Amino acid sequence: MVLDKKEPFVVQGRLFTPLDQREVDEHLYYDDGFLVVGVDGRILSVGPKLPEEYAQNQVHRTRHLIAPGFVDAHVHYPQLPVMASYGTSLLEWLDRYTFPEETRYGDRSYAGSRATKFLKLSLERGVTSAAIFSTIHDVALEALQASNHDLGLNLVSGITGMDRGAPDSLSVDIVAFKDINEKAIETSRGLERFSYAITPRFALSCSEEMLDYCGQLLESDQSLLMQTHINETEDEILATSALFPRASDYLDVYASFGLLGSRSLFAHGIHNTETEYDRWAESGASVIHCPTSNTFLGSGLFDADGYVSRGINVGLGSDVGGGFSLNPFVTMAEAYKVAKLRGKVLDPLRLMYWHTLGGAKAIHQHDSIGSLEPGKYADFCLIDITSDEVGSELWERAATVREKLFSLMFFMPDSKNRVVATFTDGALRWQDEIQSDL
Ligand SMILES: [Zn+2]
């Protein structure tokens, strides 16, 4: 089928979407639903019936599940080549694998080729929005933005701030950082579907002067987001406390420089104290849970209850390359396993919410993305539930939507990608030529 963007078009089939209601398990599911996409790339209608006014429009019936695109709310695009590096913990892994690779992103053409690959792989897995760490280099961010021009994802990113605790090739003094950062903010303003995030890598790689500058910038411009890491491993926490002896805890380091607020995204947050949880809740900041990274690096087991019980917004991130997969279903399955190891059960509807609307809330875009609702961007994917014999049977046997989604998270036939087509702005950005029925 050739999708005609001069007229609204309709996709008909099984349809699932979380809803942004008070309870995270609120959702819509139709065995035979209709998604109507307008010429402006926004959703016109979602429901069990096709409204009369669109009866003459092009209808594509799919055997796949129609679902909102996923939000990868924490990922490092320069780390794709260091994914699955053997046998280390966080700080050693950074020194041995990550920093040498990130150094290469000062080369614009290398960064461009890696950015394109990264964004395509994300689209192929149904990711339509991502909060991305780049590197210290302005050309690395430019390369990401240029590569996305034709691929059409919704991105959040910024220059990664580091002025200590890193090789000289990845450190920049504060004067140069201000210059690079402010130029990058200006050039980012005109870009469609791009939001700038101030990105101090983590406290260990930033001087007090750099954190102070980041905090002032966040305060002065309400359009900016802030993303960083916190409480990922015990070693990191000890080193942070030695470097910032006046801070009462890790969160206090960021808070004391004005970096704790509702536009802040903190990845990991595994080893929080009770005081940190409470202060976090008051601030309105989001946590981005990165379970594949946490199990791979042996960082610890995220305590979902610590956040959920306090009403803290949670998103999910692949954290590639600490994480070992860009696939949202792998991330959700790993989050489920982490919870089980703590003796808890995570509802698949909650996991879907975290990976869509939770991420959308973290980047302050839940009014325009994260679910299939009229007025929002038509960012969606088609998920194969029929081509594999076992997977298809699991889907059909599952009695509830909750159980059906759970089977999708855990049944990955031989590592096969289950997403077969991805749309952003109502435009087809990628499809599996064999399995897609478009
Ligand atoms: Zn990370």
Residues whose N, C-alpha, C, O or C-beta is under 5 A from the ligand:
A	BS01	ZN	D319
